[in-house]
């Protein structure tokens, strides 16, 4: 056999081995998927609430569930060893928690991005008529929180390219929700200078309470620029 043929066979064998190991790894890690998967708002759900947290991971419950349902045909055909013990050893190993936390952080960041996008492209008016008073108040609080986050990111220089658009969109949403709140609730909210600054209709630069170095430029949609 010529050296060139041997080299070609070696390359092919390496590719086959790499593909096999990738399939094994992917299928081995698949049961962790539900704990590391970002969710998106459903078509009927309002994105103006906080997204649900990712499922809580408990090693014992994970192993019990895995033992009850099995690993699936792919691993059961290829893993002659005690696969449940392999998972148990993996969970106790030094590499598991750093890996899990990194993947968890990535999933949470992706979920934040998906829900942020949904808020920016969704008109809140289509949900207001369907919301209870409590849901409207919750939406107001969530929108205000995300608006302040956008403002802080702008101030720190870590904002995204569409942050200015996001701020204007969230300010409009905040005002829309405020208008449908009961009058007594409106008066109560306006006692908070930070909230009042975000809602007022004139062009003004106001310091955010708790963040004296951050200034909020509040622009009414009807104000000339």
Protein Blocks (a to p, Z undefined) as FASTA:
>chain_A
ZZklmmmmmmmmmmmmmmmmmmmmmmmmmmmmmmmcccdddfklcfkbccdddddddfkl
mmmmmmmnonbjklmmmmmbdfklmmmmmmmpmklmmmmmmmmmmmmmmmmmmmmmmmmm
pcfklmmmmpcfklmmmmmmmmmmmmmmmmmmmmnopacfklmmmmmmmmmmmmmmmmmp
cfklmmmmmmpmklmmmmpmbdcddddehilmbccddddfkbcZZ
